[in-house]
Amino acid sequence: MGTKIDKILGVARQHCEDVIKPNVDQWNKDAKWPRTASTIAGAEGLLGLYAPEEWGGQGLPLGEGIRVYEELGKGDGAYAFTLSMHNICAFAACGFGTEAFKNAWAKDLTSGHKLANFALTEPQSGSDATNMYTRAQINDDGTWTINGAKAWVSLAGEADVYFTVVKTTDAPGHKDMAMIAIPADAKGVSFGEAYDTASYEFLPLAEMYFDNVVVSEDNIILPVGEGLQGALMAIDIARVSIASGCCGLMEAALDTALAYAQSRKMFDGKNLDLDGIQWMLGDVSTNLEASRLLYRAAANALGTPEGPVMAAHAKRFVPDAALAAANTCTQVLGGSGLLKQYGMDRLSRLAQMLRIVDGTTEISRVVIGRSLQKRAKGLPVMAVPKGYGEK
Ligand SMILES: Cc1cc2nc3c(=O)[nH]c(=O)nc-3n(C[C@H](O)[C@H](O)[C@H](O)COP(=O)(O)OP(=O)(O)OC[C@H]3O[C@@H](n4cnc5c(N)ncnc54)[C@H](O)[C@@H]3O)c2cc1C
């Protein structure tokens, strides 16, 4: 008998074969979120991975559950990313939500009857996340009134609830930030026109507006002062999840290139008989193995002091490796690599998207750089040549 995680990975693998791969091109043509697919994922237990069993979840540790996106990413990186964000919301709801909120939402989220996502980014604040304006006023009766705008909201208009990071005063900085769950049908919530994106057209992305939206204090997920900290914890999980999905993407690219290269006849043999082709694909394979080790180590580090920097290492390295893999594998197919039927262009564009979302490659470098500065402080003062230590 396999372990619980083995069973869930098998379910995810099958979901990829049966639900994602045969349909993803049509989803993109329809430019509509495949709600039936995510409902199936919910029924299969893929939407409450880390939520406790008492709330309908699988109760998996992060280090195990995150591997699901590697399986889903073989079919589509944007779909894997979206389900990963929902899973983090379901986890946050069960871990930090009020009893009233859990009673109202938790089982619907873990079963996939309802979908959730985060809203942090604003038009003027992406990487610079603290430069945020969306404002919640705390009323005398305990309700919160929210005004402002978010940008790049995934599942815009499709999710049923948005875990939204807000400021509660005009003071600069993050000490007044909180996270509150705003139902999509709350009065005063609206969405902008859908962004026109390439290669993940089925993922609705748009701005989200709050016009005097009144929400019960039952919906507070993270109280004042903990909003940014909590969002960053969620983002660390998201970063490792993205790295996991990228490994699936790399495997899909590699398998397409291998299957093609062993079928393409040239120079009295096969394309795959050429040393140069084997070396190109060998490098992809090495990077895939390294990426797997890295994201799994990062997943196991989540929740420890090393978690943020390990997540940054994974988010810095793996999407870059995935983009390089997609491009190399396209090259292996020659002109055929540019034909839509092989899907290589889609993989390159998905990998590029995954380099940006939930903290860009450069922001990962910033996190790593800061941790190196901290480490340097613990090292002994080193003698440097005369004059080198002076300003
Ligand atoms: C497909 C997709 C889905 C998304 N879904 C969501 C969602 O559901 N919810 C949500 O809240 N957000 C979402 N986002 C937003 C995403 O997290 C932001 O796009 C991302 O954080 C980058 O912000 P930005 O686009 O404003 O880029 P900017 O912050 O404007 O960055 C522009 C460039 O400057 C670089 N840069 C920034 N700071 C530094 C620095 N200190 N040093 C060096 N270079 C730097 C960046 O790396 C980038 O190359 C999504 C984005 C995408 C593409």
PDBQT file of the ligand as one rigid body, heavy atoms in Angstrom, charges set to zero:
ROOT
HETATM    1  C1  LIG A 401       0.336  35.593 -14.870  1.00  0.00    +0.000 C 
HETATM    2  C2  LIG A 401       0.409  36.420 -13.646  1.00  0.00    +0.000 A 
HETATM    3  C3  LIG A 401      -0.468  36.178 -12.598  1.00  0.00    +0.000 A 
HETATM    4  C4  LIG A 401      -0.430  36.974 -11.443  1.00  0.00    +0.000 A 
HETATM    5  N1  LIG A 401      -1.330  36.732 -10.443  1.00  0.00    +0.000 NA
HETATM    6  C5  LIG A 401      -1.336  37.526  -9.343  1.00  0.00    +0.000 A 
HETATM    7  C6  LIG A 401      -2.329  37.341  -8.327  1.00  0.00    +0.000 A 
HETATM    8  O1  LIG A 401      -3.172  36.463  -8.403  1.00  0.00    +0.000 OA
HETATM    9  N2  LIG A 401      -2.319  38.182  -7.249  1.00  0.00    +0.000 N 
HETATM   10  C7  LIG A 401      -1.401  39.180  -7.117  1.00  0.00    +0.000 A 
HETATM   11  O2  LIG A 401      -1.432  39.889  -6.118  1.00  0.00    +0.000 OA
HETATM   12  N3  LIG A 401      -0.448  39.382  -8.081  1.00  0.00    +0.000 NA
HETATM   13  C8  LIG A 401      -0.405  38.588  -9.187  1.00  0.00    +0.000 A 
HETATM   14  N4  LIG A 401       0.547  38.789 -10.171  1.00  0.00    +0.000 N 
HETATM   15  C9  LIG A 401       1.460  39.923 -10.047  1.00  0.00    +0.000 C 
HETATM   16  C10 LIG A 401       2.918  39.523  -9.894  1.00  0.00    +0.000 C 
HETATM   17  O3  LIG A 401       3.171  38.996  -8.642  1.00  0.00    +0.000 OA
HETATM   18  C11 LIG A 401       3.749  40.772 -10.248  1.00  0.00    +0.000 C 
HETATM   19  O4  LIG A 401       3.644  40.925 -11.656  1.00  0.00    +0.000 OA
HETATM   20  C12 LIG A 401       5.203  40.641  -9.843  1.00  0.00    +0.000 C 
HETATM   21  O5  LIG A 401       5.310  40.706  -8.446  1.00  0.00    +0.000 OA
HETATM   22  C13 LIG A 401       6.063  41.726 -10.477  1.00  0.00    +0.000 C 
HETATM   23  O6  LIG A 401       5.507  42.990 -10.291  1.00  0.00    +0.000 OA
HETATM   24  P1  LIG A 401       5.366  43.987 -11.551  1.00  0.00    +0.000 P 
HETATM   25  O7  LIG A 401       4.714  43.232 -12.664  1.00  0.00    +0.000 OA
HETATM   26  O8  LIG A 401       4.698  45.221 -11.065  1.00  0.00    +0.000 OA
HETATM   27  O9  LIG A 401       6.837  44.297 -12.005  1.00  0.00    +0.000 OA
HETATM   28  P2  LIG A 401       7.747  45.477 -11.435  1.00  0.00    +0.000 P 
HETATM   29  O10 LIG A 401       7.745  45.430  -9.936  1.00  0.00    +0.000 OA
HETATM   30  O11 LIG A 401       7.338  46.741 -12.091  1.00  0.00    +0.000 OA
HETATM   31  O12 LIG A 401       9.190  45.049 -11.950  1.00  0.00    +0.000 OA
HETATM   32  C14 LIG A 401       9.690  45.418 -13.241  1.00  0.00    +0.000 C 
HETATM   33  C15 LIG A 401      11.117  44.863 -13.387  1.00  0.00    +0.000 C 
HETATM   34  O13 LIG A 401      11.968  45.456 -12.393  1.00  0.00    +0.000 OA
HETATM   35  C16 LIG A 401      12.648  44.412 -11.700  1.00  0.00    +0.000 C 
HETATM   36  N5  LIG A 401      12.908  44.825 -10.325  1.00  0.00    +0.000 N 
HETATM   37  C17 LIG A 401      12.011  45.229  -9.406  1.00  0.00    +0.000 A 
HETATM   38  N6  LIG A 401      12.621  45.494  -8.249  1.00  0.00    +0.000 NA
HETATM   39  C18 LIG A 401      13.951  45.243  -8.428  1.00  0.00    +0.000 A 
HETATM   40  C19 LIG A 401      15.106  45.321  -7.618  1.00  0.00    +0.000 A 
HETATM   41  N7  LIG A 401      15.032  45.719  -6.332  1.00  0.00    +0.000 N 
HETATM   42  N8  LIG A 401      16.308  45.012  -8.156  1.00  0.00    +0.000 NA
HETATM   43  C20 LIG A 401      16.400  44.599  -9.450  1.00  0.00    +0.000 A 
HETATM   44  N9  LIG A 401      15.333  44.506 -10.275  1.00  0.00    +0.000 NA
HETATM   45  C21 LIG A 401      14.129  44.815  -9.771  1.00  0.00    +0.000 A 
HETATM   46  C22 LIG A 401      11.691  43.239 -11.755  1.00  0.00    +0.000 C 
HETATM   47  O14 LIG A 401      12.371  42.034 -11.506  1.00  0.00    +0.000 OA
HETATM   48  C23 LIG A 401      11.182  43.345 -13.173  1.00  0.00    +0.000 C 
HETATM   49  O15 LIG A 401      12.112  42.773 -14.035  1.00  0.00    +0.000 OA
HETATM   50  C24 LIG A 401       0.523  38.007 -11.339  1.00  0.00    +0.000 A 
HETATM   51  C25 LIG A 401       1.415  38.244 -12.395  1.00  0.00    +0.000 A 
HETATM   52  C26 LIG A 401       1.379  37.469 -13.527  1.00  0.00    +0.000 A 
HETATM   53  C27 LIG A 401       2.350  37.746 -14.644  1.00  0.00    +0.000 C 
ENDROOT
TORSDOF 0
